[in-house]
Amino acid sequence: MIARCRLAHLPTPIEPMPRLTQTLKGPTLLVKRDDQTGLAFGGNKTRKLEYLLADANNQGAQTLITAGAVQSNHCRQTAAAAARFGLGCILVLFGEPPEPPDANYLLFQLLGAEIHLTSRDQLESTLNTVYQEAKIAHRNPYLIPYGGSNPIGAQGYVHAMQELAEQSCQPDWIIFPSSSGGTQAGLVVGARACGFGGKILGISVDEPAPVLSARVAGLANQTAALLSEDGQFSPAEILVNDAYIGAGYAVMGQLTSRAIRLFAEQEALLLDPVYTGKAAAALVDLIHKGYFNPDETVLFWHTGGNPVLLAHHYLKDLLD
Ligand SMILES: *Cc1c(COP(=O)(O)O)cnc(C)c1O
């Protein structure tokens, strides 16, 4: 057993999307509401943090350190978990900070995190310096990797797959945004452990498919090893679609803004421009292209990210 602490409201609900199903005239659509995990606007990182925080507590950590983009959902949820457990939190962020602060960047500060801004190139070295400084200052730092994606964090999605089985949900497809790979790695390990028969399709938001599927397979192998489960995963069996990246990470194209509006209008579901909006764009486009059989059931795993919908950076394009 891998230690876990409680942070999330689980199980998250599974809801039908009847209006969207009818409008798109495709397969039966469901949504798994991991935007409702309950920790400071929720999202997929809460599940990973249940395992990472248990490990941090075991090690007597006093300070969590992690890194991400200036609007990182992972950093927001890490700062929230730190606040919940009375730990310090240091965030090393890259990108242009919003002025005035909004969305996640505002929430980091409300949640009491210390912020170090750096460039993408300097990320590793800044993270290293910040970590060494915290150590020297006797702050017992615990380093959480980018996206919380290591074999410990990925346990959160092994568990989530078990949760889905307990909800008696057996979709033909699970579709969701994939980036640092911990979500997808946990899902594929959990799927094999539960004998899940459906397909698990990650929509890449930044990396070419071969890069992401290799990353997920590697992480899945380490995650299975930590659970003493055998079975090897090869990149070829990790399903990744990289056709919806558009102009790159956190750049919202028209397919994405349209999908965000469609989900809001048809199902009152709020997505985000960086992750879930791109996965929704993929879902809608793949349905239009006849990718799924109309008899099938497709589960859209909503991974969160909601605060970024309100970042003023995206407002103009959202309303266009
Ligand atoms: C981090 C994140 C993802 C990607 O999950 P990974 O485990 O990093 O692949 C997807 N959606 C949202 C909203 C996220 O914040």
The ligand as a Gaussian input file, in Angstrom:
#p B3LYP/6-31G(d) Opt

LIG

0 1
 C       -1.979000      19.378000     -15.331000
 C       -3.260000      19.334000     -16.058000
 C       -3.498000      18.358000     -17.044000
 C       -2.449000      17.383000     -17.511000
 O       -2.245000      16.350000     -16.594000
 P       -0.835000      15.604000     -16.611000
 O       -0.941000      14.623000     -15.523000
 O        0.183000      16.681000     -16.365000
 O       -0.635000      14.989000     -17.935000
 C       -4.738000      18.328000     -17.643000
 N       -5.682000      19.216000     -17.318000
 C       -5.496000      20.175000     -16.393000
 C       -6.592000      21.130000     -16.125000
 C       -4.265000      20.273000     -15.731000
 O       -4.085000      21.229000     -14.825000

